Amino acid sequence: MMTRSFWSTLLIIFSLIIPTTASAFSLSDLFGGGGEEEKVEAALNNPLTDVLTQQLGISPEQAAGGAGALLSIASSQLGGEQATELAKMIPGAEALTDSLPAGLGALLGNMDTINQIFSALGMDASMVTQFVPLVMQFLGRSRGQCRSARQPW
C-alpha cells in the first residue's frame, strides 16, 4: 500500500526539477544498435508516453525520454521498496527508464543532468514543470486502477 510519505516524497522530488535548454536528438540515437529497437518501440508505445504526447503536443520520443528521466530520478531518490512500487504503477516503466543512455540514470541526482536530457530532447525549459503534474496524475490513476483490480466489488 502506498503511504502518504511515499507520495509526499515523490511530489517533492518532482517539484525540485528545474530545466534549461539545448539541442534535440531522438530515442533511437540513445541506443547503439542490434536488439534495441524493441526497447525504443516499447518506450514510444507506453501509456504514459501517450498521455504526455496528447496533453503537451510533443513527439513520442520527447515524451518517452522526459518520462524516463523523471522516473529515473524519482526511483534513485526513493530507493528500495518505494522505487519498486513506483515502477509497478506504470506499465512498461522499465522501457521508459531504459530509454536513457547507459549509466545516465544513475547520474540523475544532479538537476543539471535532468535539464540536459530535456534540452537534448529539444524541449523548452518550462516542459519539466508541465511533465510533473501529468506524471503525478497518471500515477494517481494507476494507483486507483490497481486498487480497484484488487477490490472489484
C-alpha positions in Angstrom: 0.0 0.0 0.0 1.3 3.4 -0.9 1.9 5.6 2.1 1.4 9.3 2.4 5.2 9.7 2.8 5.8 7.9 -0.5 3.5 10.4 -2.3 5.0 13.4 -0.4 8.5 12.3 -1.3 7.6 11.7 -4.9 6.0 15.1 -5.2 8.9 16.8 -3.5 11.4 15.1 -5.9 9.4 16.2 -9.0 8.9 19.7 -7.7 12.6 20.2 -7.4 13.2 19.7 -11.1 14.1 22.9 -12.9 15.1 22.7 -16.7 17.3 24.6 -19.2 17.7 24.3 -23.0 20.0 22.8 -25.7 19.8 20.7 -29.0 17.5 17.8 -29.9 18.0 14.1 -30.5 15.8 11.0 -30.8 15.4 7.9 -28.7 16.9 5.8 -31.5 20.1 8.0 -31.1 20.4 6.7 -27.5 20.7 3.0 -28.5 23.7 1.6 -30.1 22.0 -0.8 -32.5 21.1 -4.5 -32.6 18.2 -5.6 -30.5 17.4 -2.2 -29.1 14.6 -1.5 -31.5 12.2 -3.3 -29.2 13.1 -1.0 -26.3 12.5 2.1 -28.4 9.2 0.7 -29.6 8.1 -0.2 -26.1 9.0 3.3 -24.8 7.2 5.0 -27.7 4.1 2.9 -27.1 3.9 3.3 -23.3 0.6 4.6 -21.9 2.4 7.4 -20.1 4.1 8.4 -23.3 0.7 8.6 -24.9 -0.7 10.8 -22.2 2.2 13.2 -22.4 2.2 13.3 -26.2 -1.6 14.1 -26.3 -1.6 16.6 -23.4 1.6 18.5 -24.3 1.7 18.3 -28.1 5.2 16.8 -28.1 6.7 13.9 -30.0 6.6 10.4 -28.6 10.4 10.5 -28.4 10.3 13.6 -26.3 7.5 12.2 -24.1 9.3 8.9 -23.5 12.7 10.4 -22.9 11.3 13.0 -20.5 9.2 10.5 -18.6 12.2 8.1 -18.4 14.4 10.9 -16.9 11.8 11.8 -14.3 11.1 8.2 -13.4 14.8 7.5 -13.1 15.4 10.4 -10.8 12.4 9.6 -8.7 13.5 5.9 -8.4 17.0 6.9 -7.4 15.7 9.3 -4.8 13.2 6.9 -3.4 15.2 3.8 -3.5 14.4 0.2 -2.4 10.8 -0.9 -2.0 9.3 2.5 -2.8 11.2 2.6 -6.2 9.8 -0.9 -6.9 6.3 0.2 -6.1 6.7 3.3 -8.4 7.9 1.0 -11.3 4.8 -1.3 -10.8 2.5 1.7 -11.1 3.5 2.4 -14.7 3.1 -0.4 -17.3 6.4 -0.7 -19.1 8.2 1.7 -16.8 11.4 -0.2 -17.5 11.2 0.7 -21.2 11.0 4.4 -20.3 13.9 4.3 -17.9 15.9 2.2 -20.3 15.4 4.9 -23.0 18.2 6.8 -21.2 21.8 6.3 -22.2 23.7 3.6 -20.2 24.8 5.0 -16.9 23.0 8.3 -17.2 20.1 7.2 -15.0 22.5 6.8 -12.1 23.6 10.4 -12.5 20.1 11.8 -12.3 20.5 13.0 -8.8 22.0 16.1 -10.4 19.4 18.5 -11.6 21.7 19.7 -14.4 21.6 16.2 -15.9 17.7 16.3 -16.0 17.9 19.7 -17.6 20.4 18.5 -20.2 18.2 15.5 -21.1 15.1 17.7 -21.6 17.2 20.2 -23.6 18.8 17.4 -25.7 15.2 16.2 -26.5 14.5 19.6 -27.9 12.1 20.8 -25.2 11.8 24.2 -23.7 12.9 24.7 -20.1 9.2 25.0 -19.0 8.5 21.5 -20.1 9.8 19.8 -17.0 7.2 21.7 -14.9 4.5 20.6 -17.4 5.5 17.0 -17.2 5.4 16.7 -13.4 1.7 17.2 -12.9 0.8 14.9 -15.8 3.1 12.2 -14.5 1.6 12.6 -11.0 -2.0 12.4 -12.4 -1.0 9.3 -14.3 0.4 7.7 -11.2 -2.8 8.6 -9.3 -4.9 6.9 -11.9 -2.6 3.8 -12.0 -2.9 3.6 -8.2 -6.7 3.7 -8.4 -6.7 1.0 -11.1 -4.5 -1.2 -9.0 -6.7 -0.7 -6.0 -9.9 -1.5 -8.0 -8.3 -4.5 -9.6 -7.7 -5.9 -6.1 -11.2 -5.0 -4.9 -13.5 -5.3 -7.9 -16.7 -5.0 -6.0 
